[in-house]
Each structure stands twice: as C-alpha cells, then as structure tokens.
C-alpha cells in the first residue's frame, strides 16, 4: 500500500484544546502511513492557551476562525473548504487514534468498495484508567442518552458484536457496510470519520455557517450516496471533563448552538415527529429510573465497571436539561410574537 497512499486532509476544530491536542496530533503523525500524504488542517477559534504552540510542533496548517463566529462545526466547515486531499478525515481535538494502523484500517473499506462514501469505527475505545465520564462514553457509545433511546447513536455498546444501526447491512471480515434510508439517519460524521472529499464538497452544503457533521451526511444520503462502512475498531474520545456539572454545561451549550439557535439552518434533527412515542418512553424511563437502571445492570454483567451506573442519573439530568431549554426557548419565541419590538427575559420582565 505504501506506493499507493492517497492524499488525506485531516480537519480538526480547536479552541483552548491544550489538554488533549498533543496526544491527538501525535497519534496522527505516528500512523504507519506516508506522512507527506497527510495534511493536518487545524482551525482555531482564538485559543488563549498553548493549543497553537503545540500544533506547530506537529507540522499543522493553522487557520484562524473569526472568534465571534467560531464553533466546532463552523470551524470544521472552514477546514473542509481549505482541504485538497482525496479523502477527508474528521478528528475532534479530544480524539486519539488508538494504534498506528488505524488509518489503514479506515481506508480499507473505501479502497475495496468504490460506492462507500464514508467510514467510522464501531466503538469508542474503553480503558479502565480513564475518568468515570470517559468510561461511561466508551461503554454506551454515546454521551447523549436521549439519542441512545431514540436509536440515533452511531456506535455500539461495549460487548455488542451485532451491528444494530438501521439500514441494509452486509458484514465483511473487518467491517460492515450499511446502506442508509434518508428517513432514518443516526448521528454519523464525527469522532473519526473518513470520507471522499470530492463527493462531500460537490453534494453537501459545506458552507461554514451551514456546516454540521450529521447534516452533511444527510445531504449525501438524500442524493443517493448512502453506503457507509463501520470498521471493527474503535477510537479514543477523552472529554476532558472532571465533573458532571462541567459536562452538562457543555451539553447545554451544544443544544443551544446546534439544535435551537441554528434550527432553521439544520437539515437533520435527532428528533423527528415519528420519534414521538420513543421520546415519551424516554421521559418515562428517565423519571422512573427503572429501564436505565436495568440497562446499567445488564451492561455491568458484561463489563464490571461502576461507570455503567452513571446512566440512570444522566438520563434524569438530560431530561431536566433538555426540558428546561425547550420551555425556555418556547417562551422566548412566543414572547417575540407578542412583543416583537421588546426583548423578553425568561423571568417574564420586558426591557
């Protein structure tokens, strides 16, 4: 393969990422892959820590995103438009490639199947030395329990071996190929996603203001580019959060940025009208704790780690968080209709 290495543009969005960016970049630069065929594009939103100094050590192309516009998805959009490689690799600043053949494994399905447009891993890497939150992420394959119960996650639980993502699925020795229906697309396209650049930029809306990783995949799938591979491998995802409060604050910001304020620009939503019954069931699960506790016990029976038991707690907290945000922005939207020229706060006072 060494004589036929395709050019890869690796896009990383960063902002004050010094805690994880060194390990992230090191894992890319130590791949068994011709490094002159890998261009790392780091789009930074105005970091005030050591992020840029670290990035320069690893021969990265640094692009500065406008601080007033920057966000993880906006920065990715900038990186995509600057990329030139045959393939696009999306790696988050808190992702680490777990071994030096990872990139070769990711490329294999697309080199063997010309209709495969993108590749992800089946799992998040699990290690008992990680923090409680990071172990929970790896065990459940998702940091959002709502997405888990809506069936919209793109990773499997630790211990699962049967591919359960929706779509027509065919198993090969080292990967699965899934053909997605446009009506049901999980949250694919991030945390170590490899795709064909030309197909992406020519068939998806990749303008920075409209960029969102799942929306890009929905654009492609709606145009018939619906074959994706999931390799029997994993990727490390270190959140960097030391406590649940910080983690929930970040999820609140994510919800506000991408599911509320930019709702009109989105082409995909984790919640569709046909998901109503599933959402009702999640609300009951979260309030009663019964089903999440059962799922935690079931997981603990496979891998004995107390991180499983974060699940019922986080289910309840996510319900409270998402419920609060929904009520808050519903109130504000009605207030704008009633008082179009006034700014109405959540307290009800106008000013």
C-alpha positions in Angstrom: 0.0 0.0 0.0 2.9 2.3 0.6 3.2 3.1 -3.1 -0.4 4.0 -3.4 -1.1 6.1 -0.4 -3.9 8.5 -1.2 -3.8 12.1 0.0 -5.7 12.8 3.2 -6.7 16.1 4.6 -7.3 15.8 8.3 -9.6 18.6 9.7 -9.5 19.4 13.4 -11.6 22.2 15.1 -9.9 23.6 18.1 -10.4 26.2 20.9 -8.4 26.1 24.1 -7.6 22.4 23.5 -4.2 22.1 25.2 -5.4 19.2 27.4 -5.9 16.8 24.5 -4.5 18.3 21.3 -0.9 17.0 21.7 -2.0 13.3 22.1 -4.4 13.8 19.2 -1.8 15.1 16.8 0.9 12.7 17.9 -1.5 9.8 17.2 -1.9 11.0 13.6 1.7 11.7 13.0 2.8 8.2 14.2 0.5 6.3 11.9 2.1 3.8 9.6 1.2 6.0 6.6 3.3 8.3 4.4 3.2 11.5 6.4 3.8 13.6 3.3 0.4 12.3 2.2 -1.3 13.7 5.4 -2.1 17.4 5.7 -3.4 18.3 9.1 -5.7 21.4 9.0 -6.3 22.8 12.4 -8.9 25.6 12.5 -8.6 27.5 15.7 -11.3 29.9 17.1 -8.9 32.1 19.1 -7.3 29.9 21.7 -5.7 31.6 24.6 -3.8 28.6 26.0 -1.0 26.6 24.4 -3.1 25.0 21.6 -1.3 26.7 18.7 2.2 26.3 20.1 1.5 22.6 20.5 0.0 22.4 17.0 3.1 23.9 15.4 5.3 21.1 16.7 3.3 18.6 14.6 3.5 20.4 11.2 -0.1 21.5 11.0 -1.7 24.0 8.7 -3.2 26.5 11.1 -6.3 28.5 10.0 -7.8 31.2 12.3 -11.6 31.2 12.6 -13.3 34.5 13.4 -13.7 34.4 17.2 -17.3 35.9 17.0 -18.4 33.1 14.7 -16.3 30.2 15.7 -17.8 26.9 17.0 -16.7 23.3 16.5 -18.9 22.9 13.4 -18.2 26.3 11.9 -14.5 25.6 12.2 -14.9 22.2 10.5 -16.6 23.9 7.6 -13.7 26.2 7.2 -11.3 23.3 7.2 -13.3 21.3 4.6 -13.2 24.3 2.2 -9.5 24.6 2.6 -8.8 20.8 2.1 -7.3 19.4 -1.1 -6.8 15.7 -0.3 -8.7 12.9 -2.0 -10.1 11.9 1.4 -11.3 14.0 4.4 -10.6 12.8 7.9 -12.6 14.5 10.7 -10.9 14.1 14.0 -12.1 16.1 17.1 -9.4 17.7 19.3 -10.3 15.2 22.0 -9.9 12.1 19.8 -6.8 9.9 19.8 -6.1 7.2 17.2 -5.7 4.1 19.3 -2.9 2.4 17.3 -0.6 3.0 14.3 -2.6 1.0 11.7 -5.9 2.8 12.4 -5.8 4.9 9.3 -5.0 2.0 7.1 -8.0 0.1 8.6 -10.3 3.1 8.0 -9.2 3.3 4.3 -9.7 -0.4 3.6 -13.5 -0.4 3.0 -13.3 2.6 0.6 -10.4 1.1 -1.4 -12.3 -2.2 -1.7 -15.7 -0.7 -2.3 -15.9 2.4 -4.6 -19.5 3.1 -3.6 -18.7 3.6 0.1 -18.7 7.3 0.8 -17.6 7.3 4.4 -16.2 5.2 7.2 -16.5 5.2 11.0 -15.5 2.9 13.8 -18.0 0.6 15.6 -16.8 1.5 19.1 -15.4 4.2 21.4 -12.2 2.9 23.0 -12.6 1.6 26.5 -9.9 1.8 29.2 -10.3 1.3 32.9 -7.7 4.0 33.6 -10.0 6.7 32.0 -12.2 9.1 34.0 -15.7 8.0 35.1 -17.3 10.0 32.3 -15.0 8.8 29.6 -15.6 5.2 30.6 -19.3 5.8 30.5 -18.9 7.3 27.0 -17.0 4.2 25.8 -19.4 1.7 27.5 -22.5 3.2 26.0 -21.0 4.5 22.8 -22.7 7.9 23.3 -22.8 10.9 25.6 -26.4 11.6 25.0 -28.9 9.1 26.5 -31.8 10.7 24.6 -30.1 9.7 21.3 -29.5 6.2 22.7 -33.2 5.6 23.4 -34.2 7.2 20.1 -31.9 4.7 18.3 -29.9 7.5 16.7 -26.4 6.7 18.0 -23.6 5.7 15.6 -21.6 3.5 17.9 -22.3 0.2 19.6 -22.2 -0.5 23.3 -19.1 -2.3 24.7 -19.8 -6.0 24.5 -22.2 -5.8 21.5 -21.0 -7.6 18.4 -24.1 -7.5 16.2 -24.4 -4.4 14.1 -27.7 -2.7 15.1 -27.7 0.5 13.1 -30.7 1.0 10.9 -30.3 0.3 7.2 -29.5 -2.6 4.9 -26.4 -4.2 6.4 -23.8 -6.6 5.0 -21.0 -8.0 7.1 -17.4 -8.4 5.9 -14.4 -9.8 7.8 -13.1 -6.4 9.1 -16.2 -4.2 8.7 -19.9 -3.8 8.0 -21.4 -1.8 5.1 -24.7 -0.1 5.8 -27.0 1.5 3.2 -29.0 4.1 5.0 -32.5 5.2 4.2 -32.9 9.1 4.1 -35.8 8.8 6.5 -33.6 7.5 9.3 -30.0 8.6 9.7 -28.1 8.3 13.0 -25.5 10.9 14.2 -22.7 9.9 11.9 -19.9 12.0 10.6 -17.8 12.9 13.6 -15.2 11.5 16.1 -13.0 9.9 13.5 -14.9 10.0 10.2 -13.2 9.4 6.9 -15.0 10.4 3.7 -14.4 11.1 0.0 -13.8 14.8 -0.2 -15.0 15.4 -3.8 -18.3 13.7 -3.2 -18.8 15.6 0.0 -18.0 19.1 -1.3 -19.9 18.6 -4.5 -23.1 17.2 -3.0 -23.4 18.6 0.5 -23.8 22.1 2.0 -20.3 22.6 3.5 -20.5 26.4 3.9 -19.1 27.1 7.4 -22.4 28.8 8.5 -24.4 25.8 7.5 -22.0 23.0 8.4 -23.0 20.3 10.8 -21.5 16.8 10.5 -24.7 14.8 10.5 -26.4 17.3 8.1 -23.6 16.8 5.6 -24.2 13.0 5.7 -27.9 13.5 5.3 -27.3 15.7 2.2 -25.3 12.9 0.7 -27.7 10.1 1.6 -30.6 12.1 0.1 -28.7 12.3 -3.2 -28.1 8.5 -3.3 -24.6 8.4 -1.7 -25.9 6.1 1.1 -23.2 3.4 1.5 -21.2 3.7 4.7 -18.7 1.3 6.3 -18.2 0.7 10.0 -14.9 -0.9 10.8 -14.5 -3.4 13.7 -12.2 -1.0 15.5 -12.5 1.9 17.9 -11.3 5.5 18.5 -10.4 7.1 21.8 -12.6 10.0 23.0 -11.4 11.9 26.0 -13.9 14.5 27.0 -11.6 16.3 29.5 -14.5 16.9 31.9 -13.6 16.4 35.5 -17.2 16.5 36.8 -20.7 16.1 35.7 -21.5 19.8 36.1 -18.9 20.8 33.5 -20.1 18.1 31.2 -23.7 19.2 31.4 -22.8 22.8 30.9 -21.1 21.8 27.6 -24.1 19.8 26.5 -26.3 22.8 27.3 -24.1 25.0 25.0 -24.2 22.3 22.3 -28.0 22.1 22.5 -28.4 25.9 22.3 -25.9 26.3 19.4 -27.0 23.5 17.1 -30.5 22.4 18.0 -32.1 25.7 18.9 -30.4 28.8 17.6 -29.4 27.2 14.3 -32.5 25.1 14.0 -33.6 26.7 10.7 -30.3 26.0 9.1 -30.3 22.3 10.0 -31.3 19.6 7.5 -31.4 16.9 10.1 -32.7 16.6 13.7 -32.1 13.9 16.2 -35.9 14.1 16.9 -38.4 13.5 14.2 -42.2 13.5 14.5 -42.2 9.8 14.1 -39.9 9.5 17.2 -42.7 10.9 19.5 -43.5 7.6 21.1 -39.8 6.8 21.7 -39.4 10.2 23.3 -42.4 9.6 25.5 -40.9 6.3 26.6 -37.5 8.0 27.3 -39.3 10.5 29.5 -41.0 7.7 31.5 -37.6 5.8 31.7 -35.8 8.9 33.0 -38.4 9.8 35.6 -38.8 6.3 36.9 -35.1 5.2 36.7 -36.3 1.6 36.1 -35.2 1.0 32.4 -31.9 2.9 32.7 -31.0 1.0 35.9 -31.9 -2.3 34.2 -29.7 -1.3 31.2 -26.9 -0.4 33.6 -27.1 -3.7 35.5 -27.2 -5.6 32.1 -24.0 -3.8 31.0 -22.3 -4.4 34.4 -22.9 -8.1 33.9 -20.8 -8.0 30.8 -18.1 -5.5 31.9 -17.8 -4.9 35.7 -17.4 -1.1 35.8 -19.3 1.2 38.1 -19.4 3.8 35.2 -22.5 1.9 33.9 -24.4 3.3 36.9 -24.0 6.9 35.7 -26.6 6.0 33.1 -29.9 6.4 35.2 -28.5 9.6 36.8 -27.6 11.1 33.4 -30.9 10.1 31.9 -32.7 12.1 34.5 -30.3 15.1 34.3 -30.6 15.2 30.5 -34.4 15.1 30.8 -34.3 18.1 33.1 -31.7 20.0 31.0 -33.5 19.5 27.6 -36.9 20.1 29.2 -35.7 23.4 30.7 -34.1 24.5 27.3 -37.3 23.6 25.4 -39.5 25.5 27.8 -37.1 28.5 27.8 -36.9 28.9 24.1 -40.6 28.2 23.6 -41.4 31.0 26.0 -39.0 33.4 24.3 -40.4 32.6 20.8 -44.0 33.3 22.0 -42.8 36.5 23.7 -41.2 37.7 20.5 -44.6 37.3 18.7 -46.5 39.1 21.4 -43.8 41.8 22.0 -42.0 42.0 18.6 -40.0 45.1 19.5 -39.0 44.1 23.0 -36.5 41.7 24.5 -38.3 39.5 27.0 -36.3 37.5 29.5 -37.2 34.1 30.9 -38.3 35.8 34.1 -41.1 37.5 32.1 -39.8 41.0 32.6 -39.5 43.1 29.4 -36.8 45.6 28.6 
